[in-house]
Amino acid sequence: MQRDEPALRKHYLLAAMDDRQWRILAPYLHGRHLQAGQLLFSQGDSAEAFFMVRSGAMKLFRVSPRGTEKIMRLVRAGQSFAESVLFSDPPRYPVHAVAAADSELVAIEREAYLRLLRESFETCRAVMAQMTQRIHAHWNEIEALSLHGAVPRLARYLLEQYAMQDRAQLQLPAAKAQIAAQLGLAPETLSRGLSTLKQHGLITVRGAVVHLRDIGGLRDTARI
């Protein structure tokens, strides 16, 4: 894990830890490789670790009683998932997790991490403050998804990708059907939304590549 240490130590769950704490935790960090389509865990499985994505992407989903798959989140490189198991009792994964592409992960053992939090009130408080900020960000996202129509929602998603990829020519991180499910849209609604943005001269689309032609116009659309 040495080559991953700089990136890991910037993550909000680890940034508050000093050098001594990091040395204690390091033996409990494990690399995992998954091929596309490989299951990492199932909903209800006992949770012994949470994860960070080094490369690739993970799909978190649930399955309805009728067998319909609902994508809850797509997790990309630099992001983490399953943090909720830290404070669950008993700790069980709330979703299924499968690799959406060939992926490299770092698994962090739950009990080892919690021992460090129990030993240091200051570290625990710093982690809680970071988690609270993320919860507020998720509330804002839920509000946006609830109040915005499909086209503004799609514009907001493209702007988020623009901020992450730092370029106007975007490579979509997943299949359009998966993106539609993530945004709570039917695939045909996503297609119509892309067509609407194209008609207004805001984007062009070629396969999985979307070129943002008018960032200001997209921002105006996202605020509707």
mmCIF file of the C-alpha atoms, coordinates in Angstrom:
data_MODEL
# 
_entry.id   MODEL 
# 
loop_
_atom_site.group_PDB 
_atom_site.id 
_atom_site.type_symbol 
_atom_site.label_atom_id 
_atom_site.label_alt_id 
_atom_site.label_comp_id 
_atom_site.label_asym_id 
_atom_site.label_entity_id 
_atom_site.label_seq_id 
_atom_site.pdbx_PDB_ins_code 
_atom_site.Cartn_x 
_atom_site.Cartn_y 
_atom_site.Cartn_z 
_atom_site.occupancy 
_atom_site.B_iso_or_equiv 
_atom_site.pdbx_formal_charge 
_atom_site.auth_seq_id 
_atom_site.auth_comp_id 
_atom_site.auth_asym_id 
_atom_site.auth_atom_id 
_atom_site.pdbx_PDB_model_num 
ATOM 1   C CA . MET A 1 1   ? 0.000   0.000  0.000   1.00 0.00 ? 1   MET A CA 1 
ATOM 2   C CA . GLN A 1 2   ? 3.025   2.317  0.120   1.00 0.00 ? 2   GLN A CA 1 
ATOM 3   C CA . ARG A 1 3   ? 2.501   3.636  -3.405  1.00 0.00 ? 3   ARG A CA 1 
ATOM 4   C CA . ASP A 1 4   ? -1.101  4.500  -2.527  1.00 0.00 ? 4   ASP A CA 1 
ATOM 5   C CA . GLU A 1 5   ? -0.266  6.206  0.759   1.00 0.00 ? 5   GLU A CA 1 
ATOM 6   C CA . PRO A 1 6   ? -0.267  9.856  -0.456  1.00 0.00 ? 6   PRO A CA 1 
ATOM 7   C CA . ALA A 1 7   ? -3.689  9.539  -2.095  1.00 0.00 ? 7   ALA A CA 1 
ATOM 8   C CA . LEU A 1 8   ? -5.160  7.515  0.756   1.00 0.00 ? 8   LEU A CA 1 
ATOM 9   C CA . ARG A 1 9   ? -4.017  9.969  3.405   1.00 0.00 ? 9   ARG A CA 1 
ATOM 10  C CA . LYS A 1 10  ? -5.850  12.794 1.629   1.00 0.00 ? 10  LYS A CA 1 
ATOM 11  C CA . HIS A 1 11  ? -9.143  10.928 1.870   1.00 0.00 ? 11  HIS A CA 1 
ATOM 12  C CA . TYR A 1 12  ? -11.596 12.422 4.351   1.00 0.00 ? 12  TYR A CA 1 
ATOM 13  C CA . LEU A 1 13  ? -11.690 9.249  6.484   1.00 0.00 ? 13  LEU A CA 1 
ATOM 14  C CA . LEU A 1 14  ? -7.901  9.154  6.842   1.00 0.00 ? 14  LEU A CA 1 
ATOM 15  C CA . ALA A 1 15  ? -6.775  12.778 6.603   1.00 0.00 ? 15  ALA A CA 1 
ATOM 16  C CA . ALA A 1 16  ? -7.057  13.367 10.367  1.00 0.00 ? 16  ALA A CA 1 
ATOM 17  C CA . MET A 1 17  ? -4.689  10.516 11.257  1.00 0.00 ? 17  MET A CA 1 
ATOM 18  C CA . ASP A 1 18  ? -1.127  11.277 12.308  1.00 0.00 ? 18  ASP A CA 1 
ATOM 19  C CA . ASP A 1 19  ? 1.950   9.272  11.321  1.00 0.00 ? 19  ASP A CA 1 
ATOM 20  C CA . ARG A 1 20  ? 1.717   6.960  14.349  1.00 0.00 ? 20  ARG A CA 1 
ATOM 21  C CA . GLN A 1 21  ? -1.921  6.137  13.651  1.00 0.00 ? 21  GLN A CA 1 
ATOM 22  C CA . TRP A 1 22  ? -1.172  5.545  9.987   1.00 0.00 ? 22  TRP A CA 1 
ATOM 23  C CA . ARG A 1 23  ? 1.596   3.052  10.877  1.00 0.00 ? 23  ARG A CA 1 
ATOM 24  C CA . ILE A 1 24  ? -0.872  1.200  13.110  1.00 0.00 ? 24  ILE A CA 1 
ATOM 25  C CA . LEU A 1 25  ? -3.556  1.102  10.419  1.00 0.00 ? 25  LEU A CA 1 
ATOM 26  C CA . ALA A 1 26  ? -1.329  0.253  7.431   1.00 0.00 ? 26  ALA A CA 1 
ATOM 27  C CA . PRO A 1 27  ? -1.225  -3.550 8.027   1.00 0.00 ? 27  PRO A CA 1 
ATOM 28  C CA . TYR A 1 28  ? -5.030  -3.598 7.851   1.00 0.00 ? 28  TYR A CA 1 
ATOM 29  C CA . LEU A 1 29  ? -5.205  -2.123 4.338   1.00 0.00 ? 29  LEU A CA 1 
ATOM 30  C CA . HIS A 1 30  ? -5.453  -4.716 1.582   1.00 0.00 ? 30  HIS A CA 1 
ATOM 31  C CA . GLY A 1 31  ? -5.416  -4.448 -2.200  1.00 0.00 ? 31  GLY A CA 1 
ATOM 32  C CA . ARG A 1 32  ? -8.213  -6.116 -4.162  1.00 0.00 ? 32  ARG A CA 1 
ATOM 33  C CA . HIS A 1 33  ? -8.492  -6.688 -7.911  1.00 0.00 ? 33  HIS A CA 1 
ATOM 34  C CA . LEU A 1 34  ? -11.879 -7.324 -9.530  1.00 0.00 ? 34  LEU A CA 1 
ATOM 35  C CA . GLN A 1 35  ? -12.676 -8.074 -13.130 1.00 0.00 ? 35  GLN A CA 1 
ATOM 36  C CA . ALA A 1 36  ? -15.626 -6.365 -14.799 1.00 0.00 ? 36  ALA A CA 1 
ATOM 37  C CA . GLY A 1 37  ? -18.836 -7.989 -13.607 1.00 0.00 ? 37  GLY A CA 1 
ATOM 38  C CA . GLN A 1 38  ? -17.248 -9.597 -10.539 1.00 0.00 ? 38  GLN A CA 1 
ATOM 39  C CA . LEU A 1 39  ? -19.261 -9.380 -7.315  1.00 0.00 ? 39  LEU A CA 1 
ATOM 40  C CA . LEU A 1 40  ? -17.500 -7.874 -4.296  1.00 0.00 ? 40  LEU A CA 1 
ATOM 41  C CA . PHE A 1 41  ? -20.295 -8.364 -1.763  1.00 0.00 ? 41  PHE A CA 1 
ATOM 42  C CA . SER A 1 42  ? -24.053 -8.892 -1.604  1.00 0.00 ? 42  SER A CA 1 
ATOM 43  C CA . GLN A 1 43  ? -26.690 -6.966 0.310   1.00 0.00 ? 43  GLN A CA 1 
ATOM 44  C CA . GLY A 1 44  ? -26.920 -8.363 3.836   1.00 0.00 ? 44  GLY A CA 1 
ATOM 45  C CA . ASP A 1 45  ? -23.404 -9.830 3.894   1.00 0.00 ? 45  ASP A CA 1 
ATOM 46  C CA . SER A 1 46  ? -21.452 -9.340 7.109   1.00 0.00 ? 46  SER A CA 1 
ATOM 47  C CA . ALA A 1 47  ? -19.289 -6.234 6.662   1.00 0.00 ? 47  ALA A CA 1 
ATOM 48  C CA . GLU A 1 48  ? -15.665 -6.498 7.669   1.00 0.00 ? 48  GLU A CA 1 
ATOM 49  C CA . ALA A 1 49  ? -14.254 -3.629 5.584   1.00 0.00 ? 49  ALA A CA 1 
ATOM 50  C CA . PHE A 1 50  ? -15.022 -0.475 3.667   1.00 0.00 ? 50  PHE A CA 1 
ATOM 51  C CA . PHE A 1 51  ? -13.356 0.365  0.376   1.00 0.00 ? 51  PHE A CA 1 
ATOM 52  C CA . MET A 1 52  ? -11.633 2.964  -1.771  1.00 0.00 ? 52  MET A CA 1 
ATOM 53  C CA . VAL A 1 53  ? -11.395 2.731  -5.558  1.00 0.00 ? 53  VAL A CA 1 
ATOM 54  C CA . ARG A 1 54  ? -7.883  3.105  -6.957  1.00 0.00 ? 54  ARG A CA 1 
ATOM 55  C CA . SER A 1 55  ? -8.923  2.561  -10.578 1.00 0.00 ? 55  SER A CA 1 
ATOM 56  C CA . GLY A 1 56  ? -11.975 1.394  -12.487 1.00 0.00 ? 56  GLY A CA 1 
ATOM 57  C CA . ALA A 1 57  ? -15.530 1.773  -11.186 1.00 0.00 ? 57  ALA A CA 1 
ATOM 58  C CA . MET A 1 58  ? -17.917 -0.028 -8.829  1.00 0.00 ? 58  MET A CA 1 
ATOM 59  C CA . LYS A 1 59  ? -21.686 -0.293 -9.188  1.00 0.00 ? 59  LYS A CA 1 
ATOM 60  C CA . LEU A 1 60  ? -23.746 -0.296 -5.991  1.00 0.00 ? 60  LEU A CA 1 
ATOM 61  C CA . PHE A 1 61  ? -27.276 -1.566 -6.478  1.00 0.00 ? 61  PHE A CA 1 
ATOM 62  C CA . ARG A 1 62  ? -30.326 -3.222 -4.989  1.00 0.00 ? 62  ARG A CA 1 
ATOM 63  C CA . VAL A 1 63  ? -32.771 -5.681 -6.536  1.00 0.00 ? 63  VAL A CA 1 
ATOM 64  C CA . SER A 1 64  ? -36.527 -5.304 -6.130  1.00 0.00 ? 64  SER A CA 1 
ATOM 65  C CA . PRO A 1 65  ? -38.768 -8.279 -5.257  1.00 0.00 ? 65  PRO A CA 1 
ATOM 66  C CA . ARG A 1 66  ? -39.633 -8.413 -8.974  1.00 0.00 ? 66  ARG A CA 1 
ATOM 67  C CA . GLY A 1 67  ? -35.981 -8.686 -9.899  1.00 0.00 ? 67  GLY A CA 1 
ATOM 68  C CA . THR A 1 68  ? -35.530 -5.127 -11.152 1.00 0.00 ? 68  THR A CA 1 
ATOM 69  C CA . GLU A 1 69  ? -32.056 -3.723 -10.563 1.00 0.00 ? 69  GLU A CA 1 
ATOM 70  C CA . LYS A 1 70  ? -31.846 -0.208 -9.118  1.00 0.00 ? 70  LYS A CA 1 
ATOM 71  C CA . ILE A 1 71  ? -28.427 1.437  -9.279  1.00 0.00 ? 71  ILE A CA 1 
ATOM 72  C CA . MET A 1 72  ? -27.827 3.394  -6.104  1.00 0.00 ? 72  MET A CA 1 
ATOM 73  C CA . ARG A 1 73  ? -24.411 4.784  -6.999  1.00 0.00 ? 73  ARG A CA 1 
ATOM 74  C CA . LEU A 1 74  ? -21.471 4.468  -9.378  1.00 0.00 ? 74  LEU A CA 1 
ATOM 75  C CA . VAL A 1 75  ? -18.183 4.791  -7.491  1.00 0.00 ? 75  VAL A CA 1 
ATOM 76  C CA . ARG A 1 76  ? -15.144 5.920  -9.464  1.00 0.00 ? 76  ARG A CA 1 
ATOM 77  C CA . ALA A 1 77  ? -11.391 6.228  -8.882  1.00 0.00 ? 77  ALA A CA 1 
ATOM 78  C CA . GLY A 1 78  ? -10.564 8.298  -5.805  1.00 0.00 ? 78  GLY A CA 1 
ATOM 79  C CA . GLN A 1 79  ? -13.946 7.688  -4.181  1.00 0.00 ? 79  GLN A CA 1 
ATOM 80  C CA . SER A 1 80  ? -14.893 5.394  -1.306  1.00 0.00 ? 80  SER A CA 1 
ATOM 81  C CA . PHE A 1 81  ? -17.932 3.280  -0.494  1.00 0.00 ? 81  PHE A CA 1 
ATOM 82  C CA . ALA A 1 82  ? -19.486 1.193  2.299   1.00 0.00 ? 82  ALA A CA 1 
ATOM 83  C CA . GLU A 1 83  ? -18.409 3.692  4.991   1.00 0.00 ? 83  GLU A CA 1 
ATOM 84  C CA . SER A 1 84  ? -21.829 3.287  6.601   1.00 0.00 ? 84  SER A CA 1 
ATOM 85  C CA . VAL A 1 85  ? -20.775 -0.112 7.953   1.00 0.00 ? 85  VAL A CA 1 
ATOM 86  C CA . LEU A 1 86  ? -18.427 1.628  10.373  1.00 0.00 ? 86  LEU A CA 1 
ATOM 87  C CA . PHE A 1 87  ? -21.263 2.466  12.730  1.00 0.00 ? 87  PHE A CA 1 
ATOM 88  C CA . SER A 1 88  ? -23.798 -0.237 11.870  1.00 0.00 ? 88  SER A CA 1 
ATOM 89  C CA . ASP A 1 89  ? -24.724 -2.828 14.486  1.00 0.00 ? 89  ASP A CA 1 
ATOM 90  C CA . PRO A 1 90  ? -24.587 -5.540 13.336  1.00 0.00 ? 90  PRO A CA 1 
ATOM 91  C CA . PRO A 1 91  ? -22.383 -4.413 10.436  1.00 0.00 ? 91  PRO A CA 1 
ATOM 92  C CA . ARG A 1 92  ? -23.957 -5.581 7.175   1.00 0.00 ? 92  ARG A CA 1 
ATOM 93  C CA . TYR A 1 93  ? -23.637 -4.222 3.668   1.00 0.00 ? 93  TYR A CA 1 
ATOM 94  C CA . PRO A 1 94  ? -26.836 -2.372 2.630   1.00 0.00 ? 94  PRO A CA 1 
ATOM 95  C CA . VAL A 1 95  ? -26.394 -2.960 -1.128  1.00 0.00 ? 95  VAL A CA 1 
ATOM 96  C CA . HIS A 1 96  ? -24.793 -5.282 -3.667  1.00 0.00 ? 96  HIS A CA 1 
ATOM 97  C CA . ALA A 1 97  ? -21.425 -4.188 -5.086  1.00 0.00 ? 97  ALA A CA 1 
ATOM 98  C CA . VAL A 1 98  ? -20.117 -5.362 -8.463  1.00 0.00 ? 98  VAL A CA 1 
ATOM 99  C CA . ALA A 1 99  ? -17.247 -4.124 -10.612 1.00 0.00 ? 99  ALA A CA 1 
ATOM 100 C CA . ALA A 1 100 ? -18.560 -2.009 -13.493 1.00 0.00 ? 100 ALA A CA 1 
ATOM 101 C CA . ALA A 1 101 ? -15.101 -2.292 -15.088 1.00 0.00 ? 101 ALA A CA 1 
ATOM 102 C CA . ASP A 1 102 ? -11.806 -3.951 -14.228 1.00 0.00 ? 102 ASP A CA 1 
ATOM 103 C CA . SER A 1 103 ? -11.084 -2.325 -10.878 1.00 0.00 ? 103 SER A CA 1 
ATOM 104 C CA . GLU A 1 104 ? -8.388  -1.983 -8.220  1.00 0.00 ? 104 GLU A CA 1 
ATOM 105 C CA . LEU A 1 105 ? -9.609  -1.385 -4.663  1.00 0.00 ? 105 LEU A CA 1 
ATOM 106 C CA . VAL A 1 106 ? -8.174  -0.815 -1.224  1.00 0.00 ? 106 VAL A CA 1 
ATOM 107 C CA . ALA A 1 107 ? -10.064 -2.597 1.560   1.00 0.00 ? 107 ALA A CA 1 
ATOM 108 C CA . ILE A 1 108 ? -9.777  -1.043 5.030   1.00 0.00 ? 108 ILE A CA 1 
ATOM 109 C CA . GLU A 1 109 ? -10.615 -3.349 7.910   1.00 0.00 ? 109 GLU A CA 1 
ATOM 110 C CA . ARG A 1 110 ? -13.514 -1.953 9.926   1.00 0.00 ? 110 ARG A CA 1 
ATOM 111 C CA . GLU A 1 111 ? -12.420 -3.055 13.399  1.00 0.00 ? 111 GLU A CA 1 
ATOM 112 C CA . ALA A 1 112 ? -8.860  -1.768 13.029  1.00 0.00 ? 112 ALA A CA 1 
ATOM 113 C CA . TYR A 1 113 ? -10.164 1.631  11.905  1.00 0.00 ? 113 TYR A CA 1 
ATOM 114 C CA . LEU A 1 114 ? -12.662 1.836  14.772  1.00 0.00 ? 114 LEU A CA 1 
ATOM 115 C CA . ARG A 1 115 ? -9.954  1.012  17.327  1.00 0.00 ? 115 ARG A CA 1 
ATOM 116 C CA . LEU A 1 116 ? -8.049  4.115  16.237  1.00 0.00 ? 116 LEU A CA 1 
ATOM 117 C CA . LEU A 1 117 ? -11.160 6.277  16.561  1.00 0.00 ? 117 LEU A CA 1 
ATOM 118 C CA . ARG A 1 118 ? -11.817 4.923  20.063  1.00 0.00 ? 118 ARG A CA 1 
ATOM 119 C CA . GLU A 1 119 ? -8.250  5.780  21.083  1.00 0.00 ? 119 GLU A CA 1 
ATOM 120 C CA . SER A 1 120 ? -8.416  9.434  19.969  1.00 0.00 ? 120 SER A CA 1 
ATOM 121 C CA . PHE A 1 121 ? -11.324 11.778 20.578  1.00 0.00 ? 121 PHE A CA 1 
ATOM 122 C CA . GLU A 1 122 ? -9.737  14.462 18.376  1.00 0.00 ? 122 GLU A CA 1 
ATOM 123 C CA . THR A 1 123 ? -9.391  12.098 15.425  1.00 0.00 ? 123 THR A CA 1 
ATOM 124 C CA . CYS A 1 124 ? -12.954 10.842 15.931  1.00 0.00 ? 124 CYS A CA 1 
ATOM 125 C CA . ARG A 1 125 ? -14.318 14.399 16.045  1.00 0.00 ? 125 ARG A CA 1 
ATOM 126 C CA . ALA A 1 126 ? -12.430 15.360 12.873  1.00 0.00 ? 126 ALA A CA 1 
ATOM 127 C CA . VAL A 1 127 ? -13.787 12.328 11.031  1.00 0.00 ? 127 VAL A CA 1 
ATOM 128 C CA . MET A 1 128 ? -17.331 13.060 12.220  1.00 0.00 ? 128 MET A CA 1 
ATOM 129 C CA . ALA A 1 129 ? -17.042 16.649 10.993  1.00 0.00 ? 129 ALA A CA 1 
ATOM 130 C CA . GLN A 1 130 ? -15.993 15.433 7.541   1.00 0.00 ? 130 GLN A CA 1 
ATOM 131 C CA . MET A 1 131 ? -18.794 12.879 7.411   1.00 0.00 ? 131 MET A CA 1 
ATOM 132 C CA . THR A 1 132 ? -21.319 15.566 8.391   1.00 0.00 ? 132 THR A CA 1 
ATOM 133 C CA . GLN A 1 133 ? -20.187 17.741 5.480   1.00 0.00 ? 133 GLN A CA 1 
ATOM 134 C CA . ARG A 1 134 ? -20.657 14.816 3.105   1.00 0.00 ? 134 ARG A CA 1 
ATOM 135 C CA . ILE A 1 135 ? -24.142 14.135 4.480   1.00 0.00 ? 135 ILE A CA 1 
ATOM 136 C CA . HIS A 1 136 ? -25.098 17.765 3.824   1.00 0.00 ? 136 HIS A CA 1 
ATOM 137 C CA . ALA A 1 137 ? -23.738 17.443 0.276   1.00 0.00 ? 137 ALA A CA 1 
ATOM 138 C CA . HIS A 1 138 ? -25.863 14.338 -0.270  1.00 0.00 ? 138 HIS A CA 1 
ATOM 139 C CA . TRP A 1 139 ? -28.958 16.173 1.004   1.00 0.00 ? 139 TRP A CA 1 
ATOM 140 C CA . ASN A 1 140 ? -28.275 18.909 -1.539  1.00 0.00 ? 140 ASN A CA 1 
ATOM 141 C CA . GLU A 1 141 ? -27.955 16.281 -4.262  1.00 0.00 ? 141 GLU A CA 1 
ATOM 142 C CA . ILE A 1 142 ? -31.228 14.637 -3.220  1.00 0.00 ? 142 ILE A CA 1 
ATOM 143 C CA . GLU A 1 143 ? -32.939 18.028 -3.249  1.00 0.00 ? 143 GLU A CA 1 
ATOM 144 C CA . ALA A 1 144 ? -31.610 18.726 -6.735  1.00 0.00 ? 144 ALA A CA 1 
ATOM 145 C CA . LEU A 1 145 ? -32.765 15.333 -7.997  1.00 0.00 ? 145 LEU A CA 1 
ATOM 146 C CA . SER A 1 146 ? -36.210 15.877 -6.494  1.00 0.00 ? 146 SER A CA 1 
ATOM 147 C CA . LEU A 1 147 ? -36.787 19.430 -7.700  1.00 0.00 ? 147 LEU A CA 1 
ATOM 148 C CA . HIS A 1 148 ? -35.078 19.500 -11.058 1.00 0.00 ? 148 HIS A CA 1 
ATOM 149 C CA . GLY A 1 149 ? -36.490 18.104 -14.249 1.00 0.00 ? 149 GLY A CA 1 
ATOM 150 C CA . ALA A 1 150 ? -34.648 15.626 -16.416 1.00 0.00 ? 150 ALA A CA 1 
ATOM 151 C CA . VAL A 1 151 ? -32.803 18.166 -18.604 1.00 0.00 ? 151 VAL A CA 1 
ATOM 152 C CA . PRO A 1 152 ? -31.476 20.315 -15.718 1.00 0.00 ? 152 PRO A CA 1 
ATOM 153 C CA . ARG A 1 153 ? -30.565 17.109 -13.876 1.00 0.00 ? 153 ARG A CA 1 
ATOM 154 C CA . LEU A 1 154 ? -28.600 15.900 -16.884 1.00 0.00 ? 154 LEU A CA 1 
ATOM 155 C CA . ALA A 1 155 ? -26.896 19.282 -17.294 1.00 0.00 ? 155 ALA A CA 1 
ATOM 156 C CA . ARG A 1 156 ? -25.869 19.170 -13.649 1.00 0.00 ? 156 ARG A CA 1 
ATOM 157 C CA . TYR A 1 157 ? -24.445 15.673 -14.097 1.00 0.00 ? 157 TYR A CA 1 
ATOM 158 C CA . LEU A 1 158 ? -22.389 16.767 -17.125 1.00 0.00 ? 158 LEU A CA 1 
ATOM 159 C CA . LEU A 1 159 ? -21.037 19.741 -15.185 1.00 0.00 ? 159 LEU A CA 1 
ATOM 160 C CA . GLU A 1 160 ? -20.031 17.416 -12.340 1.00 0.00 ? 160 GLU A CA 1 
ATOM 161 C CA . GLN A 1 161 ? -18.157 15.263 -14.846 1.00 0.00 ? 161 GLN A CA 1 
ATOM 162 C CA . TYR A 1 162 ? -16.561 18.410 -16.276 1.00 0.00 ? 162 TYR A CA 1 
ATOM 163 C CA . ALA A 1 163 ? -15.313 19.354 -12.802 1.00 0.00 ? 163 ALA A CA 1 
ATOM 164 C CA . MET A 1 164 ? -13.941 15.849 -12.212 1.00 0.00 ? 164 MET A CA 1 
ATOM 165 C CA . GLN A 1 165 ? -12.319 15.325 -15.619 1.00 0.00 ? 165 GLN A CA 1 
ATOM 166 C CA . ASP A 1 166 ? -11.180 18.956 -15.998 1.00 0.00 ? 166 ASP A CA 1 
ATOM 167 C CA . ARG A 1 167 ? -11.876 19.071 -19.725 1.00 0.00 ? 167 ARG A CA 1 
ATOM 168 C CA . ALA A 1 168 ? -14.780 19.925 -21.996 1.00 0.00 ? 168 ALA A CA 1 
ATOM 169 C CA . GLN A 1 169 ? -14.564 16.679 -23.976 1.00 0.00 ? 169 GLN A CA 1 
ATOM 170 C CA . LEU A 1 170 ? -15.964 14.134 -21.546 1.00 0.00 ? 170 LEU A CA 1 
ATOM 171 C CA . GLN A 1 171 ? -15.652 10.383 -21.603 1.00 0.00 ? 171 GLN A CA 1 
ATOM 172 C CA . LEU A 1 172 ? -18.836 9.087  -20.013 1.00 0.00 ? 172 LEU A CA 1 
ATOM 173 C CA . PRO A 1 173 ? -17.801 6.924  -17.020 1.00 0.00 ? 173 PRO A CA 1 
ATOM 174 C CA . ALA A 1 174 ? -20.473 4.257  -17.572 1.00 0.00 ? 174 ALA A CA 1 
ATOM 175 C CA . ALA A 1 175 ? -22.989 2.994  -20.084 1.00 0.00 ? 175 ALA A CA 1 
ATOM 176 C CA . LYS A 1 176 ? -25.834 5.414  -20.756 1.00 0.00 ? 176 LYS A CA 1 
ATOM 177 C CA . ALA A 1 177 ? -28.345 2.967  -19.259 1.00 0.00 ? 177 ALA A CA 1 
ATOM 178 C CA . GLN A 1 178 ? -26.348 2.943  -16.011 1.00 0.00 ? 178 GLN A CA 1 
ATOM 179 C CA . ILE A 1 179 ? -26.099 6.730  -15.965 1.00 0.00 ? 179 ILE A CA 1 
ATOM 180 C CA . ALA A 1 180 ? -29.856 6.969  -16.537 1.00 0.00 ? 180 ALA A CA 1 
ATOM 181 C CA . ALA A 1 181 ? -30.492 4.644  -13.596 1.00 0.00 ? 181 ALA A CA 1 
ATOM 182 C CA . GLN A 1 182 ? -28.122 6.655  -11.403 1.00 0.00 ? 182 GLN A CA 1 
ATOM 183 C CA . LEU A 1 183 ? -30.019 9.851  -12.238 1.00 0.00 ? 183 LEU A CA 1 
ATOM 184 C CA . GLY A 1 184 ? -33.395 8.226  -11.714 1.00 0.00 ? 184 GLY A CA 1 
ATOM 185 C CA . LEU A 1 185 ? -34.297 8.492  -15.406 1.00 0.00 ? 185 LEU A CA 1 
ATOM 186 C CA . ALA A 1 186 ? -35.554 6.023  -17.958 1.00 0.00 ? 186 ALA A CA 1 
ATOM 187 C CA . PRO A 1 187 ? -32.953 5.386  -20.710 1.00 0.00 ? 187 PRO A CA 1 
ATOM 188 C CA . GLU A 1 188 ? -35.211 6.986  -23.318 1.00 0.00 ? 188 GLU A CA 1 
ATOM 189 C CA . THR A 1 189 ? -35.574 10.074 -21.089 1.00 0.00 ? 189 THR A CA 1 
ATOM 190 C CA . LEU A 1 190 ? -31.799 10.359 -20.898 1.00 0.00 ? 190 LEU A CA 1 
ATOM 191 C CA . SER A 1 191 ? -31.592 10.147 -24.687 1.00 0.00 ? 191 SER A CA 1 
ATOM 192 C CA . ARG A 1 192 ? -34.220 12.864 -25.070 1.00 0.00 ? 192 ARG A CA 1 
ATOM 193 C CA . GLY A 1 193 ? -32.361 15.031 -22.570 1.00 0.00 ? 193 GLY A CA 1 
ATOM 194 C CA . LEU A 1 194 ? -29.120 14.708 -24.518 1.00 0.00 ? 194 LEU A CA 1 
ATOM 195 C CA . SER A 1 195 ? -30.997 15.549 -27.714 1.00 0.00 ? 195 SER A CA 1 
ATOM 196 C CA . THR A 1 196 ? -32.490 18.654 -26.089 1.00 0.00 ? 196 THR A CA 1 
ATOM 197 C CA . LEU A 1 197 ? -29.073 19.870 -24.959 1.00 0.00 ? 197 LEU A CA 1 
ATOM 198 C CA . LYS A 1 198 ? -27.733 19.221 -28.472 1.00 0.00 ? 198 LYS A CA 1 
ATOM 199 C CA . GLN A 1 199 ? -30.591 21.170 -30.081 1.00 0.00 ? 199 GLN A CA 1 
ATOM 200 C CA . HIS A 1 200 ? -29.789 24.158 -27.863 1.00 0.00 ? 200 HIS A CA 1 
ATOM 201 C CA . GLY A 1 201 ? -26.159 24.042 -28.971 1.00 0.00 ? 201 GLY A CA 1 
ATOM 202 C CA . LEU A 1 202 ? -24.866 23.185 -25.500 1.00 0.00 ? 202 LEU A CA 1 
ATOM 203 C CA . ILE A 1 203 ? -23.258 19.822 -26.295 1.00 0.00 ? 203 ILE A CA 1 
ATOM 204 C CA . THR A 1 204 ? -22.358 17.425 -29.075 1.00 0.00 ? 204 THR A CA 1 
ATOM 205 C CA . VAL A 1 205 ? -22.406 13.656 -28.606 1.00 0.00 ? 205 VAL A CA 1 
ATOM 206 C CA . ARG A 1 206 ? -20.453 10.942 -30.365 1.00 0.00 ? 206 ARG A CA 1 
ATOM 207 C CA . GLY A 1 207 ? -20.848 7.531  -28.774 1.00 0.00 ? 207 GLY A CA 1 
ATOM 208 C CA . ALA A 1 208 ? -19.592 7.681  -25.190 1.00 0.00 ? 208 ALA A CA 1 
ATOM 209 C CA . VAL A 1 209 ? -17.897 11.070 -25.730 1.00 0.00 ? 209 VAL A CA 1 
ATOM 210 C CA . VAL A 1 210 ? -19.776 14.277 -24.912 1.00 0.00 ? 210 VAL A CA 1 
ATOM 211 C CA . HIS A 1 211 ? -18.258 17.624 -25.875 1.00 0.00 ? 211 HIS A CA 1 
ATOM 212 C CA . LEU A 1 212 ? -19.454 20.550 -23.760 1.00 0.00 ? 212 LEU A CA 1 
ATOM 213 C CA . ARG A 1 213 ? -19.753 23.484 -26.167 1.00 0.00 ? 213 ARG A CA 1 
ATOM 214 C CA . ASP A 1 214 ? -21.333 26.041 -23.825 1.00 0.00 ? 214 ASP A CA 1 
ATOM 215 C CA . ILE A 1 215 ? -20.399 25.677 -20.143 1.00 0.00 ? 215 ILE A CA 1 
ATOM 216 C CA . GLY A 1 216 ? -22.252 28.859 -19.180 1.00 0.00 ? 216 GLY A CA 1 
ATOM 217 C CA . GLY A 1 217 ? -25.402 27.689 -20.947 1.00 0.00 ? 217 GLY A CA 1 
ATOM 218 C CA . LEU A 1 218 ? -25.212 24.338 -19.164 1.00 0.00 ? 218 LEU A CA 1 
ATOM 219 C CA . ARG A 1 219 ? -24.890 26.125 -15.830 1.00 0.00 ? 219 ARG A CA 1 
ATOM 220 C CA . ASP A 1 220 ? -27.959 28.209 -16.620 1.00 0.00 ? 220 ASP A CA 1 
ATOM 221 C CA . THR A 1 221 ? -29.865 25.046 -17.581 1.00 0.00 ? 221 THR A CA 1 
ATOM 222 C CA . ALA A 1 222 ? -28.777 23.262 -14.400 1.00 0.00 ? 222 ALA A CA 1 
ATOM 223 C CA . ARG A 1 223 ? -30.271 26.102 -12.300 1.00 0.00 ? 223 ARG A CA 1 
ATOM 224 C CA . ILE A 1 224 ? -33.743 25.919 -13.903 1.00 0.00 ? 224 ILE A CA 1 
# 
